[in-house]
Amino acid sequence: MLKSTGWISLWLLAAFVCSVPGPAQRIARSRAAAEPVRQAQLASYFPLAVGNTWTYGVEGIGAPQSETIRVVDSRDIRGVTYYQVEGLVPTAGLLRMDARGRLVEYREGRPEQLWYDFAAPTGSSWRIDRPDLCFASATIQERGIEHKVPAGVFRGVMEVDFGPEANCADAGLDRDLFAPAVGLIERSAITIAGPRTMRLREARINGRTVRAAGMSLSLGSDRPSYTPNFFPPVDEDGGIPTLRGRLALENSSGFPFRMTFNSGQQFDAAIRNPEGKEVWRWSDGKAFTEAIETVTIEGVRVWAFEKALGDDGEAWAPGIYSLEAEITNAGARRFGAIISFEVTEPVF
């Protein structure tokens, strides 16, 4: 009987052990549940969805005023979805985030090319093959840092550094900074003209806008360059192109901001030629009321203007011109901006 009872006891004990999840089973289930979260966190370092955009202010000699990265389209290739990204490198790339938290590029007839390994441990490196780089290495230099750019202060930032071999003929990348749930927030590069830095000003990610709260002023033109076109038949403008400008003051602080104007004029704009001489001013020849007015700025206030880039039927000389604009409010607080544009050789 004792032997029989022992066998029954052992069988009941085994049944009990098998029916209750042990530590190993709990750990396995815990890891399985955590994996999607981990992959989602890694993917957020470069959110891929059609319509996502990142706009950067650019600093450096000869640099454009801004740069934009866009996810413009998606494409299924053999059952795998890739996203067409423009602006991250000089040519558009078909990119996806793989199951290992790596941003890879599709190239016809070749294995996927590794661009960023967001899952790599701090201090580890990988070879990188991209159109904007020589054959180079990338290294996770730091993780979890705090970094400030015009779009705000971001935490949990990852720094990716590129070796000196990334530079080709004194041009190439230096480092990229990525913030979780945002993407690339800063890029520094080397150019023939000297260092160049892109810092995130605003992003549109999965339907939400990322930007710092407060007051901001932007000045823009409808094109970076203008070409007089006198090739027959000449259009109604006589072949002289027209610049269309936009000055925008945005209050995203959540608090009303009041501005006082001593007349009906609220802004002014001017253009200077390549020699620095003023060749046009928006307010010249205009009459304004003398009434004092207080305006509350909530959201965005826009002032638009335009100017034909010529006088008396003759186009302005080719060169780099500057466009300046300011808000003409009373008081010590001033708002102004300046950008450049080009007038090219005419077409006949």
C-alpha positions as CSV (number, residue, x, y, z in Angstrom):
1,M,0.0,0.0,0.0
2,L,2.8,2.4,0.9
3,K,4.4,1.8,-2.5
4,S,1.1,2.3,-4.3
5,T,0.4,5.5,-2.3
6,G,3.9,6.7,-3.2
7,W,3.2,6.3,-6.9
8,I,-0.1,8.1,-6.6
9,S,1.6,10.9,-4.7
10,L,4.3,11.3,-7.3
11,W,1.7,11.3,-10.1
12,L,-0.4,14.0,-8.3
13,L,2.7,16.1,-7.7
14,A,3.7,15.9,-11.4
15,A,0.2,16.8,-12.4
16,F,0.3,19.8,-10.1
17,V,3.7,21.0,-11.4
18,C,2.6,20.7,-15.0
19,S,-0.7,22.6,-14.4
20,V,0.8,25.6,-12.6
21,P,3.0,27.9,-14.7
22,G,6.6,27.8,-13.5
23,P,9.1,30.7,-13.5
24,A,10.5,29.6,-16.9
25,Q,7.0,29.6,-18.4
26,R,6.2,33.0,-17.0
27,I,9.5,34.4,-18.3
28,A,8.8,33.0,-21.8
29,R,5.4,34.5,-21.8
30,S,6.7,37.8,-20.5
31,R,9.3,38.0,-23.2
32,A,6.8,37.2,-25.9
33,A,4.5,40.0,-24.7
34,A,7.3,42.5,-24.4
35,E,8.7,41.8,-27.9
36,P,6.0,43.8,-29.8
37,V,6.6,46.7,-27.4
38,R,10.3,46.6,-28.0
39,Q,9.9,46.5,-31.8
40,A,7.5,49.4,-31.6
41,Q,9.9,51.4,-29.6
42,L,12.8,50.7,-32.0
43,A,10.6,51.5,-35.1
44,S,9.7,54.9,-33.5
45,Y,13.2,56.1,-34.0
46,F,12.2,56.5,-37.7
47,P,8.4,56.4,-38.0
48,L,7.5,55.2,-41.5
49,A,4.0,56.1,-42.7
50,V,2.9,57.9,-45.9
51,G,2.5,61.6,-45.2
52,N,5.1,61.8,-42.4
53,T,7.3,64.9,-42.9
54,W,10.3,66.4,-41.0
55,T,11.3,70.1,-41.6
56,Y,14.7,71.3,-40.6
57,G,16.4,74.7,-40.3
58,V,19.9,74.5,-41.9
59,E,23.0,76.4,-40.7
60,G,26.2,76.7,-42.7
61,I,27.8,78.7,-45.5
62,G,25.9,78.4,-48.7
63,A,23.2,76.2,-47.1
64,P,19.5,76.4,-48.0
65,Q,17.2,77.9,-45.5
66,S,15.5,74.6,-44.8
67,E,15.4,70.9,-45.7
68,T,12.5,68.5,-45.6
69,I,12.3,64.7,-45.4
70,R,9.1,63.1,-46.6
71,V,7.5,59.7,-46.7
72,V,5.8,60.0,-50.1
73,D,4.6,56.5,-51.0
74,S,4.6,52.8,-50.0
75,R,5.2,49.8,-52.2
76,D,4.7,46.1,-51.7
77,I,7.6,44.0,-53.0
78,R,7.2,40.2,-52.7
79,G,4.8,40.6,-49.8
80,V,7.0,43.1,-47.9
81,T,6.0,46.8,-47.5
82,Y,8.7,49.4,-48.2
83,Y,8.3,53.2,-47.9
84,Q,9.6,55.7,-50.4
85,V,11.5,58.3,-48.4
86,E,12.8,61.6,-50.0
87,G,15.3,64.0,-48.5
88,L,17.1,61.6,-46.1
89,V,19.7,61.0,-48.8
90,P,20.2,62.8,-52.2
91,T,18.2,60.1,-54.0
92,A,14.8,58.6,-52.8
93,G,15.1,55.3,-51.0
94,L,12.7,52.4,-50.5
95,L,13.0,51.7,-46.7
96,R,11.4,49.5,-44.1
97,M,12.0,48.6,-40.4
98,D,12.8,44.9,-40.1
99,A,12.0,42.6,-37.2
100,R,15.4,43.3,-35.6
101,G,14.8,47.0,-35.3
102,R,17.0,47.9,-38.3
103,L,16.2,50.5,-41.0
104,V,17.1,48.8,-44.3
105,E,16.9,49.8,-48.0
106,Y,15.6,47.7,-50.9
107,R,17.7,47.6,-54.0
108,E,16.7,45.6,-57.0
109,G,18.9,42.5,-57.4
110,R,20.8,43.0,-54.2
111,P,20.3,42.1,-50.5
112,E,18.8,44.7,-48.3
113,Q,21.2,47.4,-47.3
114,L,21.6,48.3,-43.6
115,W,21.3,52.0,-42.9
116,Y,20.6,52.2,-39.1
117,D,20.7,49.4,-36.5
118,F,18.6,51.0,-33.7
119,A,18.8,47.8,-31.6
120,A,22.6,47.8,-31.6
121,P,24.2,48.1,-28.1
122,T,25.9,51.4,-27.2
123,G,29.4,51.5,-28.7
124,S,28.8,48.9,-31.4
125,S,29.3,49.6,-35.1
126,W,28.2,48.3,-38.4
127,R,29.1,48.8,-42.0
128,I,26.9,51.2,-44.0
129,D,26.4,51.5,-47.7
130,R,24.4,54.6,-48.8
131,P,24.3,56.9,-51.8
132,D,25.4,59.9,-49.6
133,L,28.4,58.1,-48.0
134,C,31.6,56.4,-48.9
135,F,31.8,52.8,-47.7
136,A,31.8,53.7,-44.0
137,S,30.9,52.6,-40.5
138,A,28.2,53.9,-38.1
139,T,28.4,53.6,-34.3
140,I,25.8,54.0,-31.6
141,Q,27.7,56.6,-29.6
142,E,25.2,57.4,-26.9
143,R,21.6,56.5,-25.8
144,G,19.1,58.1,-23.5
145,I,20.5,61.6,-23.7
146,E,18.5,64.9,-23.7
147,H,18.8,67.2,-26.7
148,K,17.3,70.5,-27.6
149,V,16.4,71.7,-31.2
150,P,14.0,74.3,-32.4
151,A,11.1,71.8,-32.3
152,G,11.6,71.3,-28.6
153,V,13.6,69.4,-25.9
154,F,13.7,65.6,-26.5
155,R,14.7,62.8,-24.1
156,G,15.8,59.3,-24.8
157,V,17.8,60.5,-27.8
158,M,20.2,58.2,-29.6
159,E,23.4,59.5,-31.2
160,V,24.8,57.7,-34.3
161,D,28.3,58.7,-35.3
162,F,30.0,58.1,-38.7
163,G,33.7,57.5,-39.0
164,P,36.0,59.8,-41.0
165,E,35.9,57.3,-43.9
166,A,32.3,58.4,-44.4
167,N,33.6,61.6,-45.9
168,C,34.3,61.7,-49.6
169,A,36.4,64.6,-51.0
170,D,35.8,66.6,-47.8
171,A,32.0,66.0,-47.8
172,G,29.9,63.5,-45.8
173,L,28.0,62.9,-42.6
174,D,29.3,63.5,-39.1
175,R,26.5,62.4,-36.8
176,D,22.7,61.9,-36.6
177,L,20.5,62.2,-33.6
178,F,17.2,60.3,-33.3
179,A,14.4,60.8,-30.7
180,P,11.9,58.1,-30.0
181,A,8.4,58.6,-31.5
182,V,9.8,61.5,-33.6
183,G,12.8,60.4,-35.7
184,L,15.8,62.3,-36.9
185,I,16.0,65.6,-35.0
186,E,19.5,66.8,-35.9
187,R,22.2,66.0,-38.5
188,S,25.7,67.4,-38.8
189,A,27.7,67.1,-41.9
190,I,30.9,68.2,-43.6
191,T,30.8,70.0,-46.9
192,I,33.4,71.6,-49.1
193,A,32.1,75.0,-47.9
194,G,32.4,73.9,-44.2
195,P,30.3,72.3,-41.5
196,R,26.5,72.2,-42.0
197,T,23.9,71.4,-39.4
198,M,20.2,70.5,-39.8
199,R,17.9,70.9,-36.7
200,L,14.3,69.9,-36.6
201,R,11.8,72.8,-36.6
202,E,8.6,70.9,-37.1
203,A,7.4,67.4,-37.9
204,R,4.1,65.8,-38.9
205,I,4.1,62.2,-37.7
206,N,1.1,59.8,-38.0
207,G,-1.3,62.8,-38.0
208,R,0.2,64.7,-35.1
209,T,2.4,67.8,-35.2
210,V,5.6,68.1,-33.3
211,R,6.9,71.6,-32.6
212,A,7.9,73.7,-29.7
213,A,5.2,75.9,-28.1
214,G,5.7,79.7,-28.2
215,M,6.1,82.4,-30.8
216,S,7.6,81.8,-34.2
217,L,8.0,83.8,-37.4
218,S,8.5,82.3,-40.9
219,L,9.2,84.0,-44.2
220,G,8.9,82.1,-47.5
221,S,8.9,82.5,-51.2
222,D,7.0,80.3,-53.7
223,R,10.2,79.3,-55.5
224,P,14.0,79.2,-54.7
225,S,14.9,80.6,-58.1
226,Y,13.2,82.6,-60.9
227,T,13.9,82.5,-64.6
228,P,12.8,85.3,-67.0
229,N,11.3,83.6,-70.0
230,F,11.3,85.6,-73.2
231,F,10.9,82.6,-75.5
232,P,7.9,83.2,-77.8
233,P,5.1,83.3,-77.2
234,V,5.7,85.5,-74.2
235,D,3.1,85.2,-71.5
236,E,0.9,88.1,-70.1
237,D,3.6,89.0,-67.6
238,G,6.0,89.8,-70.4
239,G,8.3,87.0,-69.5
240,I,9.2,88.5,-66.1
241,P,8.7,86.1,-63.2
242,T,6.8,87.1,-60.1
243,L,7.9,86.3,-56.5
244,R,5.0,85.5,-54.2
245,G,6.0,85.9,-50.5
246,R,4.4,84.8,-47.3
247,L,5.2,86.1,-43.8
248,A,3.6,84.1,-41.0
249,L,3.5,84.8,-37.2
250,E,2.4,81.8,-35.2
251,N,1.4,81.7,-31.5
252,S,1.4,78.1,-30.3
253,S,1.9,79.0,-26.6
254,G,-1.8,78.5,-25.7
255,F,-1.9,82.1,-24.4
256,P,-3.1,85.2,-26.4
257,F,-0.5,87.6,-27.6
258,R,-1.4,91.2,-28.3
259,M,0.3,93.5,-30.7
260,T,-0.3,97.3,-31.2
261,F,0.0,99.0,-34.5
262,N,0.3,102.8,-34.8
263,S,-1.2,102.8,-38.3
264,G,-3.0,100.5,-40.8
265,Q,0.3,99.1,-41.8
266,Q,1.1,95.7,-40.1
267,F,4.1,94.5,-42.1
268,D,6.7,95.5,-44.6
269,A,9.0,93.7,-47.1
270,A,12.0,94.6,-49.1
271,I,14.3,93.1,-51.7
272,R,18.0,93.8,-52.0
273,N,20.1,93.1,-55.1
274,P,23.4,91.1,-55.0
275,E,25.3,94.3,-54.2
276,G,23.1,94.9,-51.1
277,K,21.2,97.8,-52.6
278,E,17.4,98.0,-51.8
279,V,15.6,97.7,-55.2
280,W,12.0,97.3,-53.9
281,R,9.9,98.0,-50.8
282,W,6.3,96.8,-50.4
283,S,5.1,99.9,-48.6
284,D,6.5,102.5,-51.1
285,G,3.7,104.5,-52.6
286,K,1.0,103.0,-50.3
287,A,-1.2,105.0,-48.0
288,F,-2.2,103.7,-44.5
289,T,-4.8,104.9,-42.0
290,E,-3.5,106.6,-38.9
291,A,-5.8,104.6,-36.5
292,I,-4.1,102.8,-33.7
293,E,-5.1,99.2,-33.6
294,T,-4.5,96.3,-31.1
295,V,-4.5,92.8,-32.6
296,T,-4.6,89.5,-30.7
297,I,-2.5,86.8,-32.2
298,E,-3.9,83.3,-31.6
299,G,-2.8,80.5,-34.0
300,V,-1.3,81.8,-37.2
301,R,-1.5,85.3,-38.7
302,V,-0.4,85.5,-42.4
303,W,0.6,88.4,-44.6
304,A,1.0,87.8,-48.3
305,F,2.7,89.9,-51.0
306,E,4.1,89.6,-54.5
307,K,6.6,91.4,-56.7
308,A,7.5,91.1,-60.4
309,L,11.2,90.7,-60.6
310,G,11.9,93.5,-63.1
311,D,11.2,97.1,-63.8
312,D,9.8,98.8,-66.9
313,G,9.6,95.5,-68.8
314,E,13.2,94.6,-68.1
315,A,14.1,91.7,-65.8
316,W,16.5,92.1,-63.0
317,A,20.1,91.0,-63.5
318,P,20.9,87.4,-62.6
319,G,22.3,86.9,-59.1
320,I,21.4,86.1,-55.5
321,Y,18.9,88.5,-54.0
322,S,17.7,88.8,-50.4
323,L,14.1,89.1,-49.3
324,E,13.5,90.8,-45.9
325,A,10.3,91.2,-44.1
326,E,9.2,92.5,-40.7
327,I,6.1,93.1,-38.6
328,T,5.7,96.8,-38.0
329,N,4.1,96.7,-34.5
330,A,4.8,99.3,-31.9
331,G,6.9,98.5,-28.8
332,A,10.3,96.9,-28.1
333,R,9.5,93.4,-29.2
334,R,10.3,93.0,-32.9
335,F,9.7,90.2,-35.4
336,G,11.7,90.0,-38.7
337,A,13.2,87.5,-41.1
338,I,15.4,87.3,-44.2
339,I,15.8,84.7,-46.9
340,S,17.6,84.6,-50.3
341,F,16.4,83.7,-53.8
342,E,18.1,83.5,-57.2
343,V,17.3,85.3,-60.5
344,T,18.8,83.2,-63.3
345,E,19.9,84.0,-66.8
346,P,16.9,84.7,-69.0
347,V,15.6,82.3,-71.6
348,F,15.1,83.6,-75.2
